[in-house]
């Protein structure tokens, strides 16, 4: 398992990160615990979760259950707490199932961290992430119409500084060790970095944004920022919610799959996406590479990549994904991937 630097912390994270957002809906507690143990035994040292999980579906009744499942495992395995880096998140403005949708601020951070720690049964969180910006985000297919013209720059920056000061108190307490962002923009990340450097406050170490062969918004301004500022990408949905496995081709909807629960895969199902998927499947077939392994091995080639988060609803899927670390793509395969991307640049 390849290890990558975690920002400027001196720590390293595995090239694959165990995603947990199905723990509590599609994945029961016993399978969740088996997955954690199997991932750690395979060399993964990175587990990601969030207070709003599980998804598929999201509901008030299940919010926080994923952290509880992980916490139950942590409580049973206290001696292993130093074996992995644990990341979780504070939901952003508008998430009605937590704090009635209140924005992230000094008023919400402390209580939210205490809730995270209580559910996770741990004394500290290695990377504490803000799930999405209060002002909104280009992510989740909003890039097609997102309009920042109504933003109040001073209010945004003042809120960032307010949040960083509160995070510092929790770093000082030992509740959290590092700070990460999710679903942020280049401008927003630059402001967080500037404020942390100007005031000696926690510095962004990671960015968790969607990134895959089908979703490459990160490849421009964010890529440059990541490389120059040592803010590694933790890519979520590197298999494009299962699309890149090929299991949804020709109209197939496997029982228990995300599409069987969330019909449009969070807006990913468009008229253009299945032809794009087929083009990548054809590349894999041409070069004799399994499509799952190709998608994950390709992530490993990106210069800004810290880790790719995968989710597995079954143990067999987990074992199959783990085999991707043994795959190295040839230059010819990478060239064909680049050609395919130019032909299908933004399929959703």
C-alpha beads as a LAMMPS data file, in Angstrom:
LAMMPS data file: protein, C-alpha beads

348 atoms
347 bonds

1 atom types
1 bond types

-500.0 500.0 xlo xhi
-500.0 500.0 ylo yhi
-500.0 500.0 zlo zhi

Masses

1 110.0

Atoms # bond

1 1 1 0.000 0.000 0.000
2 1 1 1.519 3.295 -1.087
3 1 1 1.641 6.027 1.556
4 1 1 1.289 9.741 0.773
5 1 1 2.138 12.850 2.816
6 1 1 -0.664 14.360 4.875
7 1 1 -0.123 18.021 4.111
8 1 1 2.766 19.434 6.122
9 1 1 2.004 17.381 9.220
10 1 1 4.786 14.826 8.797
11 1 1 2.150 12.074 8.808
12 1 1 1.319 9.806 5.898
13 1 1 -1.963 8.296 4.737
14 1 1 -2.585 5.213 2.635
15 1 1 -3.464 5.658 -1.039
16 1 1 -6.885 4.190 -0.276
17 1 1 -9.188 5.493 2.442
18 1 1 -12.021 3.424 3.886
19 1 1 -15.282 5.269 3.280
20 1 1 -18.129 4.501 5.653
21 1 1 -21.188 6.397 4.483
22 1 1 -23.268 3.220 4.034
23 1 1 -22.686 2.016 7.609
24 1 1 -26.128 1.990 9.145
25 1 1 -28.235 1.669 6.009
26 1 1 -26.783 -0.620 3.330
27 1 1 -24.075 -2.022 5.622
28 1 1 -24.983 -3.521 9.012
29 1 1 -22.794 -3.199 12.083
30 1 1 -21.199 -6.638 11.815
31 1 1 -20.165 -6.127 8.194
32 1 1 -18.973 -2.600 9.044
33 1 1 -16.649 -3.972 11.708
34 1 1 -15.391 -6.712 9.401
35 1 1 -14.631 -4.066 6.777
36 1 1 -12.645 -1.951 9.227
37 1 1 -10.553 -4.916 10.309
38 1 1 -9.983 -6.146 6.764
39 1 1 -8.964 -2.667 5.571
40 1 1 -6.496 -2.156 8.422
41 1 1 -5.017 -5.614 7.907
42 1 1 -4.517 -4.755 4.210
43 1 1 -2.420 -1.700 5.078
44 1 1 -5.064 1.039 4.990
45 1 1 -4.489 3.534 7.796
46 1 1 -7.209 6.038 6.924
47 1 1 -10.930 5.960 7.822
48 1 1 -13.351 8.705 6.811
49 1 1 -16.814 9.391 8.153
50 1 1 -19.188 12.290 8.929
51 1 1 -21.852 13.255 11.417
52 1 1 -24.535 13.216 8.702
53 1 1 -23.842 9.608 7.668
54 1 1 -25.263 7.174 6.710
55 1 1 -26.699 8.011 3.320
56 1 1 -28.867 6.011 0.923
57 1 1 -31.120 7.328 2.282
58 1 1 -30.330 10.289 4.538
59 1 1 -32.778 10.688 7.410
60 1 1 -33.022 12.376 10.773
61 1 1 -33.418 8.982 12.461
62 1 1 -30.135 7.605 11.158
63 1 1 -27.981 10.764 11.334
64 1 1 -24.900 9.935 13.397
65 1 1 -25.369 6.174 13.174
66 1 1 -22.243 5.621 11.078
67 1 1 -20.091 7.281 13.722
68 1 1 -21.808 5.113 16.321
69 1 1 -20.956 1.940 14.370
70 1 1 -17.323 3.008 14.103
71 1 1 -17.312 4.005 17.755
72 1 1 -18.532 0.566 18.768
73 1 1 -15.541 -0.947 16.964
74 1 1 -13.116 1.584 18.474
75 1 1 -14.463 0.826 21.950
76 1 1 -13.808 -2.891 21.424
77 1 1 -10.323 -2.276 19.994
78 1 1 -8.732 0.523 22.050
79 1 1 -5.191 -0.765 21.474
80 1 1 -5.523 -0.150 17.725
81 1 1 -6.410 3.549 17.984
82 1 1 -2.889 4.555 16.982
83 1 1 -2.960 2.353 13.875
84 1 1 -5.145 4.631 11.759
85 1 1 -5.973 8.232 10.985
86 1 1 -9.630 8.992 11.680
87 1 1 -11.402 11.794 9.836
88 1 1 -14.923 13.061 10.367
89 1 1 -16.946 16.148 9.451
90 1 1 -19.144 18.969 10.690
91 1 1 -22.157 19.354 8.377
92 1 1 -22.575 22.685 6.627
93 1 1 -25.387 25.181 6.475
94 1 1 -28.750 23.796 5.425
95 1 1 -28.483 20.251 6.778
96 1 1 -31.805 20.158 8.590
97 1 1 -31.085 16.978 10.555
98 1 1 -28.311 18.643 12.587
99 1 1 -28.706 21.947 14.447
100 1 1 -31.769 22.742 12.298
101 1 1 -29.494 23.682 9.409
102 1 1 -27.425 26.276 11.269
103 1 1 -24.221 27.439 9.531
104 1 1 -20.802 26.344 10.770
105 1 1 -19.550 28.877 13.314
106 1 1 -17.977 29.219 16.749
107 1 1 -21.503 28.687 18.105
108 1 1 -21.779 25.187 16.612
109 1 1 -18.251 23.764 16.451
110 1 1 -17.684 22.867 20.093
111 1 1 -20.959 21.007 20.627
112 1 1 -20.582 19.266 17.277
113 1 1 -17.076 18.044 18.083
114 1 1 -18.295 16.752 21.444
115 1 1 -21.019 14.834 19.621
116 1 1 -18.538 13.400 17.127
117 1 1 -16.231 12.272 19.942
118 1 1 -19.078 10.790 21.953
119 1 1 -20.400 8.728 19.048
120 1 1 -16.926 7.666 17.914
121 1 1 -15.890 6.621 21.442
122 1 1 -12.511 8.289 21.026
123 1 1 -10.595 11.061 22.750
124 1 1 -9.420 12.714 19.562
125 1 1 -10.133 13.146 15.856
126 1 1 -7.125 13.201 13.565
127 1 1 -8.654 15.318 10.768
128 1 1 -11.693 17.461 11.490
129 1 1 -13.371 18.585 8.265
130 1 1 -16.040 21.121 7.374
131 1 1 -18.372 19.174 5.100
132 1 1 -19.270 22.059 2.782
133 1 1 -19.012 25.859 2.916
134 1 1 -21.778 27.920 4.471
135 1 1 -21.900 30.022 1.302
136 1 1 -22.595 26.994 -0.896
137 1 1 -20.427 25.009 -3.260
138 1 1 -19.770 24.160 -6.884
139 1 1 -19.962 20.478 -5.973
140 1 1 -22.899 18.065 -6.290
141 1 1 -23.687 19.118 -9.888
142 1 1 -24.201 22.733 -8.781
143 1 1 -21.295 23.855 -10.962
144 1 1 -23.733 24.328 -13.843
145 1 1 -25.546 27.194 -12.146
146 1 1 -23.657 28.220 -9.007
147 1 1 -23.536 32.029 -8.729
148 1 1 -21.163 33.623 -6.163
149 1 1 -22.141 37.212 -7.035
150 1 1 -24.342 37.634 -3.952
151 1 1 -21.625 36.631 -1.491
152 1 1 -20.448 39.081 1.144
153 1 1 -16.686 38.692 1.185
154 1 1 -16.136 40.275 4.594
155 1 1 -18.802 38.154 6.271
156 1 1 -17.310 35.027 4.742
157 1 1 -13.772 35.859 5.848
158 1 1 -14.902 36.912 9.324
159 1 1 -16.711 33.576 9.721
160 1 1 -13.613 31.675 8.598
161 1 1 -11.464 33.443 11.179
162 1 1 -14.091 32.852 13.856
163 1 1 -14.103 29.126 13.028
164 1 1 -10.308 28.855 12.976
165 1 1 -10.027 30.453 16.402
166 1 1 -12.510 27.938 17.786
167 1 1 -10.704 25.041 16.114
168 1 1 -7.494 26.218 17.767
169 1 1 -9.070 25.814 21.201
170 1 1 -9.859 22.198 20.361
171 1 1 -6.377 21.559 19.006
172 1 1 -5.069 22.928 22.298
173 1 1 -7.395 20.604 24.216
174 1 1 -6.285 17.641 22.117
175 1 1 -9.817 16.973 20.801
176 1 1 -8.705 17.390 17.197
177 1 1 -5.269 17.238 15.644
178 1 1 -5.646 18.653 12.147
179 1 1 -8.132 20.557 10.012
180 1 1 -9.480 19.674 6.590
181 1 1 -12.032 21.028 4.146
182 1 1 -14.548 19.407 1.847
183 1 1 -16.393 20.618 -1.247
184 1 1 -14.440 23.874 -1.231
185 1 1 -13.278 26.133 -4.062
186 1 1 -9.836 27.509 -4.883
187 1 1 -10.762 30.976 -3.601
188 1 1 -12.233 29.621 -0.394
189 1 1 -9.258 27.383 0.303
190 1 1 -6.863 30.246 -0.361
191 1 1 -8.668 32.347 2.253
192 1 1 -8.513 29.600 4.867
193 1 1 -4.786 29.230 4.181
194 1 1 -4.141 32.973 4.296
195 1 1 -5.975 33.410 7.579
196 1 1 -4.252 30.468 9.218
197 1 1 -0.839 31.786 8.212
198 1 1 -1.604 35.395 9.195
199 1 1 -2.911 34.421 12.628
200 1 1 -0.991 31.245 13.454
201 1 1 -4.142 29.100 13.414
202 1 1 -4.795 25.526 12.200
203 1 1 -3.750 25.065 8.570
204 1 1 -5.778 23.135 6.019
205 1 1 -4.095 19.758 5.476
206 1 1 -6.560 18.069 3.111
207 1 1 -9.380 18.757 0.685
208 1 1 -12.177 16.242 0.237
209 1 1 -13.865 16.858 -3.111
210 1 1 -15.458 14.595 -5.663
211 1 1 -12.969 13.324 -8.216
212 1 1 -13.027 10.490 -10.718
213 1 1 -12.561 9.738 -14.394
214 1 1 -16.049 11.177 -14.861
215 1 1 -15.710 14.203 -12.554
216 1 1 -12.521 16.190 -13.047
217 1 1 -13.420 19.682 -11.867
218 1 1 -10.400 19.492 -9.573
219 1 1 -7.942 19.383 -12.475
220 1 1 -7.549 23.151 -12.911
221 1 1 -7.296 25.793 -10.158
222 1 1 -7.714 23.351 -7.272
223 1 1 -4.981 21.095 -8.643
224 1 1 -2.512 23.975 -8.760
225 1 1 -3.443 25.080 -5.257
226 1 1 -3.082 21.520 -3.910
227 1 1 0.366 21.031 -5.359
228 1 1 1.772 24.401 -4.327
229 1 1 0.196 24.558 -0.875
230 1 1 0.549 20.883 0.113
231 1 1 -3.186 20.417 0.531
232 1 1 -3.714 16.869 -0.691
233 1 1 -6.964 15.764 -2.274
234 1 1 -8.980 13.073 -0.538
235 1 1 -11.088 12.078 -3.520
236 1 1 -14.626 10.952 -2.826
237 1 1 -16.646 8.906 -5.323
238 1 1 -13.557 7.779 -7.306
239 1 1 -15.784 5.091 -8.838
240 1 1 -18.462 7.694 -9.631
241 1 1 -21.055 6.161 -7.303
242 1 1 -20.490 2.788 -8.935
243 1 1 -20.901 3.965 -12.528
244 1 1 -17.285 3.150 -13.402
245 1 1 -17.746 -0.474 -12.370
246 1 1 -19.985 -0.890 -15.400
247 1 1 -22.793 -2.410 -13.353
248 1 1 -25.374 0.107 -14.592
249 1 1 -24.719 -0.339 -18.311
250 1 1 -27.589 -1.326 -20.619
251 1 1 -30.104 -0.119 -18.046
252 1 1 -29.122 -2.601 -15.337
253 1 1 -30.036 -1.739 -11.746
254 1 1 -28.675 -4.420 -9.392
255 1 1 -30.667 -5.146 -6.257
256 1 1 -29.279 -3.280 -3.273
257 1 1 -27.190 -0.930 -5.406
258 1 1 -27.190 2.802 -4.851
259 1 1 -29.227 3.359 -7.992
260 1 1 -31.933 1.058 -6.635
261 1 1 -32.240 3.489 -3.717
262 1 1 -31.256 6.803 -5.323
263 1 1 -32.437 6.612 -8.916
264 1 1 -30.345 9.351 -10.488
265 1 1 -27.223 8.781 -8.369
266 1 1 -27.277 12.302 -7.033
267 1 1 -27.686 13.866 -10.485
268 1 1 -24.980 11.750 -12.108
269 1 1 -27.360 9.884 -14.414
270 1 1 -27.549 11.949 -17.584
271 1 1 -27.942 11.113 -21.259
272 1 1 -24.183 11.438 -21.655
273 1 1 -22.893 9.448 -18.744
274 1 1 -23.400 5.841 -19.854
275 1 1 -21.658 6.417 -23.215
276 1 1 -18.768 7.996 -21.293
277 1 1 -18.636 5.025 -18.926
278 1 1 -18.607 2.656 -21.884
279 1 1 -15.685 4.520 -23.403
280 1 1 -13.679 3.985 -20.192
281 1 1 -14.773 0.353 -19.992
282 1 1 -13.466 -0.069 -23.528
283 1 1 -10.109 1.419 -22.492
284 1 1 -9.877 -1.050 -19.633
285 1 1 -10.769 -3.964 -21.862
286 1 1 -8.214 -2.893 -24.478
287 1 1 -5.431 -2.865 -21.895
288 1 1 -6.614 -5.861 -19.899
289 1 1 -7.358 -3.882 -16.746
290 1 1 -10.391 -4.332 -14.520
291 1 1 -12.424 -1.076 -14.618
292 1 1 -12.468 -0.698 -10.827
293 1 1 -8.727 -1.177 -10.632
294 1 1 -8.160 1.183 -13.551
295 1 1 -10.205 3.976 -11.972
296 1 1 -8.396 3.714 -8.637
297 1 1 -4.926 3.186 -10.109
298 1 1 -5.473 6.280 -12.263
299 1 1 -6.252 8.324 -9.125
300 1 1 -2.874 7.267 -7.785
301 1 1 -1.134 8.933 -10.743
302 1 1 -2.510 12.397 -9.991
303 1 1 0.122 14.739 -8.511
304 1 1 -2.242 16.224 -5.916
305 1 1 -3.746 12.977 -4.639
306 1 1 -3.447 12.130 -0.948
307 1 1 -5.964 9.294 -0.864
308 1 1 -9.013 7.975 -2.705
309 1 1 -12.045 7.177 -0.561
310 1 1 -13.894 4.037 -1.560
311 1 1 -17.111 2.611 -0.216
312 1 1 -18.019 -1.056 -0.280
313 1 1 -21.474 -2.303 0.602
314 1 1 -20.269 -5.919 0.653
315 1 1 -17.141 -7.681 1.824
316 1 1 -16.517 -9.080 -1.669
317 1 1 -16.512 -5.556 -3.089
318 1 1 -13.975 -4.534 -0.469
319 1 1 -11.627 -7.379 -1.357
320 1 1 -11.899 -6.559 -5.045
321 1 1 -11.125 -2.879 -4.463
322 1 1 -8.069 -3.710 -2.354
323 1 1 -6.502 -5.504 -5.314
324 1 1 -6.226 -2.163 -7.139
325 1 1 -3.041 -1.333 -5.248
326 1 1 -1.203 -4.008 -7.256
327 1 1 -2.170 -2.423 -10.597
328 1 1 0.085 0.030 -12.426
329 1 1 -1.280 1.588 -15.594
330 1 1 0.904 1.687 -18.680
331 1 1 1.586 4.949 -20.475
332 1 1 -0.473 3.712 -23.420
333 1 1 -3.422 3.162 -21.085
334 1 1 -2.969 6.608 -19.548
335 1 1 -2.836 8.135 -23.025
336 1 1 -6.107 6.420 -23.942
337 1 1 -7.682 7.688 -20.727
338 1 1 -6.624 11.237 -21.621
339 1 1 -8.105 10.873 -25.108
340 1 1 -11.357 9.555 -23.650
341 1 1 -11.551 12.454 -21.219
342 1 1 -11.267 14.951 -24.074
343 1 1 -14.135 13.181 -25.840
344 1 1 -16.293 13.042 -22.676
345 1 1 -15.128 15.960 -20.502
346 1 1 -18.134 16.603 -18.260
347 1 1 -20.676 13.821 -18.626
348 1 1 -22.687 14.979 -15.568

Bonds

1 1 1 2
2 1 2 3
3 1 3 4
4 1 4 5
5 1 5 6
6 1 6 7
7 1 7 8
8 1 8 9
9 1 9 10
10 1 10 11
11 1 11 12
12 1 12 13
13 1 13 14
14 1 14 15
15 1 15 16
16 1 16 17
17 1 17 18
18 1 18 19
19 1 19 20
20 1 20 21
21 1 21 22
22 1 22 23
23 1 23 24
24 1 24 25
25 1 25 26
26 1 26 27
27 1 27 28
28 1 28 29
29 1 29 30
30 1 30 31
31 1 31 32
32 1 32 33
33 1 33 34
34 1 34 35
35 1 35 36
36 1 36 37
37 1 37 38
38 1 38 39
39 1 39 40
40 1 40 41
41 1 41 42
42 1 42 43
43 1 43 44
44 1 44 45
45 1 45 46
46 1 46 47
47 1 47 48
48 1 48 49
49 1 49 50
50 1 50 51
51 1 51 52
52 1 52 53
53 1 53 54
54 1 54 55
55 1 55 56
56 1 56 57
57 1 57 58
58 1 58 59
59 1 59 60
60 1 60 61
61 1 61 62
62 1 62 63
63 1 63 64
64 1 64 65
65 1 65 66
66 1 66 67
67 1 67 68
68 1 68 69
69 1 69 70
70 1 70 71
71 1 71 72
72 1 72 73
73 1 73 74
74 1 74 75
75 1 75 76
76 1 76 77
77 1 77 78
78 1 78 79
79 1 79 80
80 1 80 81
81 1 81 82
82 1 82 83
83 1 83 84
84 1 84 85
85 1 85 86
86 1 86 87
87 1 87 88
88 1 88 89
89 1 89 90
90 1 90 91
91 1 91 92
92 1 92 93
93 1 93 94
94 1 94 95
95 1 95 96
96 1 96 97
97 1 97 98
98 1 98 99
99 1 99 100
100 1 100 101
101 1 101 102
102 1 102 103
103 1 103 104
104 1 104 105
105 1 105 106
106 1 106 107
107 1 107 108
108 1 108 109
109 1 109 110
110 1 110 111
111 1 111 112
112 1 112 113
113 1 113 114
114 1 114 115
115 1 115 116
116 1 116 117
117 1 117 118
118 1 118 119
119 1 119 120
120 1 120 121
121 1 121 122
122 1 122 123
123 1 123 124
124 1 124 125
125 1 125 126
126 1 126 127
127 1 127 128
128 1 128 129
129 1 129 130
130 1 130 131
131 1 131 132
132 1 132 133
133 1 133 134
134 1 134 135
135 1 135 136
136 1 136 137
137 1 137 138
138 1 138 139
139 1 139 140
140 1 140 141
141 1 141 142
142 1 142 143
143 1 143 144
144 1 144 145
145 1 145 146
146 1 146 147
147 1 147 148
148 1 148 149
149 1 149 150
150 1 150 151
151 1 151 152
152 1 152 153
153 1 153 154
154 1 154 155
155 1 155 156
156 1 156 157
157 1 157 158
158 1 158 159
159 1 159 160
160 1 160 161
161 1 161 162
162 1 162 163
163 1 163 164
164 1 164 165
165 1 165 166
166 1 166 167
167 1 167 168
168 1 168 169
169 1 169 170
170 1 170 171
171 1 171 172
172 1 172 173
173 1 173 174
174 1 174 175
175 1 175 176
176 1 176 177
177 1 177 178
178 1 178 179
179 1 179 180
180 1 180 181
181 1 181 182
182 1 182 183
183 1 183 184
184 1 184 185
185 1 185 186
186 1 186 187
187 1 187 188
188 1 188 189
189 1 189 190
190 1 190 191
191 1 191 192
192 1 192 193
193 1 193 194
194 1 194 195
195 1 195 196
196 1 196 197
197 1 197 198
198 1 198 199
199 1 199 200
200 1 200 201
201 1 201 202
202 1 202 203
203 1 203 204
204 1 204 205
205 1 205 206
206 1 206 207
207 1 207 208
208 1 208 209
209 1 209 210
210 1 210 211
211 1 211 212
212 1 212 213
213 1 213 214
214 1 214 215
215 1 215 216
216 1 216 217
217 1 217 218
218 1 218 219
219 1 219 220
220 1 220 221
221 1 221 222
222 1 222 223
223 1 223 224
224 1 224 225
225 1 225 226
226 1 226 227
227 1 227 228
228 1 228 229
229 1 229 230
230 1 230 231
231 1 231 232
232 1 232 233
233 1 233 234
234 1 234 235
235 1 235 236
236 1 236 237
237 1 237 238
238 1 238 239
239 1 239 240
240 1 240 241
241 1 241 242
242 1 242 243
243 1 243 244
244 1 244 245
245 1 245 246
246 1 246 247
247 1 247 248
248 1 248 249
249 1 249 250
250 1 250 251
251 1 251 252
252 1 252 253
253 1 253 254
254 1 254 255
255 1 255 256
256 1 256 257
257 1 257 258
258 1 258 259
259 1 259 260
260 1 260 261
261 1 261 262
262 1 262 263
263 1 263 264
264 1 264 265
265 1 265 266
266 1 266 267
267 1 267 268
268 1 268 269
269 1 269 270
270 1 270 271
271 1 271 272
272 1 272 273
273 1 273 274
274 1 274 275
275 1 275 276
276 1 276 277
277 1 277 278
278 1 278 279
279 1 279 280
280 1 280 281
281 1 281 282
282 1 282 283
283 1 283 284
284 1 284 285
285 1 285 286
286 1 286 287
287 1 287 288
288 1 288 289
289 1 289 290
290 1 290 291
291 1 291 292
292 1 292 293
293 1 293 294
294 1 294 295
295 1 295 296
296 1 296 297
297 1 297 298
298 1 298 299
299 1 299 300
300 1 300 301
301 1 301 302
302 1 302 303
303 1 303 304
304 1 304 305
305 1 305 306
306 1 306 307
307 1 307 308
308 1 308 309
309 1 309 310
310 1 310 311
311 1 311 312
312 1 312 313
313 1 313 314
314 1 314 315
315 1 315 316
316 1 316 317
317 1 317 318
318 1 318 319
319 1 319 320
320 1 320 321
321 1 321 322
322 1 322 323
323 1 323 324
324 1 324 325
325 1 325 326
326 1 326 327
327 1 327 328
328 1 328 329
329 1 329 330
330 1 330 331
331 1 331 332
332 1 332 333
333 1 333 334
334 1 334 335
335 1 335 336
336 1 336 337
337 1 337 338
338 1 338 339
339 1 339 340
340 1 340 341
341 1 341 342
342 1 342 343
343 1 343 344
344 1 344 345
345 1 345 346
346 1 346 347
347 1 347 348
